[in-house]
Amino acid sequence: MEQNTGAAATVSLIAAILSWIITFTGHPIWGMILGLVAIPAGLIGALMAASPRVGGGLLSVIGIVIGILGLGLAVLGLIGVILF
């Protein structure tokens, strides 16, 4: 039986990475939105990875962690935009 990587895990990782990139380009609100997308998508991907036919559990966890860090970075960026 061949395992396939779950789409939710892939979406989580891509959204988390884009959250960092978008925040660093000066758009912290979009970075925050992408961080908020990455976390639930990673949770869904981790739940789907419990099936023996779907892989991507580690990918989901990495997406969640990077998404949380990206969300924090976006919040700090938003505070910086508001203050300065």
C-alpha positions as CSV (number, residue, x, y, z in Angstrom):
1,M,0.0,0.0,0.0
2,E,1.5,3.3,-1.1
3,Q,1.3,6.4,1.2
4,N,0.4,9.8,-0.2
5,T,1.2,13.1,1.5
6,G,-1.9,14.8,2.7
7,A,-2.9,18.0,1.0
8,A,-3.6,19.7,4.3
9,A,0.0,19.1,5.5
10,T,1.3,20.6,2.3
11,V,-1.0,23.6,2.6
12,S,0.0,24.1,6.1
13,L,3.7,24.2,5.3
14,I,3.3,26.5,2.3
15,A,1.0,28.9,4.2
16,A,3.5,29.0,7.1
17,I,6.5,29.8,4.9
18,L,4.5,32.4,3.0
19,S,3.5,34.0,6.3
20,W,7.1,34.7,7.0
21,I,7.9,36.0,3.5
22,I,4.8,38.2,3.4
23,T,5.5,39.6,6.8
24,F,9.1,40.4,5.9
25,T,8.0,42.2,2.8
26,G,6.0,44.7,4.9
27,H,2.5,43.1,5.0
28,P,2.0,41.8,8.5
29,I,-1.8,41.6,8.3
30,W,-1.5,39.1,5.4
31,G,1.2,37.3,7.2
32,M,-1.1,37.0,10.2
33,I,-3.9,35.6,8.0
34,L,-1.6,33.0,6.5
35,G,-0.3,32.1,9.9
36,L,-3.9,31.6,11.0
37,V,-4.5,29.4,7.9
38,A,-1.3,27.3,8.6
39,I,-2.2,26.2,12.1
40,P,-5.6,24.6,11.5
41,A,-4.5,23.1,8.2
42,G,-1.6,21.5,10.1
43,L,-3.9,20.2,12.7
44,I,-6.2,18.7,10.0
45,G,-3.1,17.2,8.3
46,A,-1.9,15.7,11.5
47,L,-5.3,14.1,12.1
48,M,-5.4,12.8,8.5
49,A,-1.9,11.3,8.9
50,A,-3.3,8.9,11.5
51,S,-4.6,6.9,8.5
52,P,-2.1,4.3,7.2
53,R,-2.8,5.5,3.6
54,V,-2.0,9.2,4.3
55,G,1.4,10.5,5.3
56,G,2.7,13.9,6.2
57,G,2.5,13.8,10.0
58,L,5.9,15.4,10.4
59,L,5.2,17.8,7.7
60,S,2.1,18.9,9.5
61,V,3.9,19.4,12.8
62,I,6.6,21.5,11.1
63,G,3.8,23.6,9.4
64,I,2.2,24.1,12.8
65,V,5.4,25.2,14.5
66,I,6.5,27.5,11.6
67,G,2.9,28.9,11.5
68,I,2.9,29.7,15.2
69,L,6.3,31.4,14.9
70,G,5.1,33.2,11.7
71,L,1.9,34.4,13.6
72,G,4.1,35.8,16.4
73,L,6.3,37.5,13.9
74,A,3.3,39.0,12.1
75,V,2.0,40.3,15.4
76,L,5.3,41.9,16.2
77,G,5.4,43.4,12.7
78,L,1.9,44.8,13.0
79,I,2.9,46.4,16.3
80,G,5.9,47.9,14.6
81,V,3.8,49.3,11.7
82,I,1.4,50.8,14.2
83,L,4.0,52.4,16.4
84,F,6.4,53.6,13.6
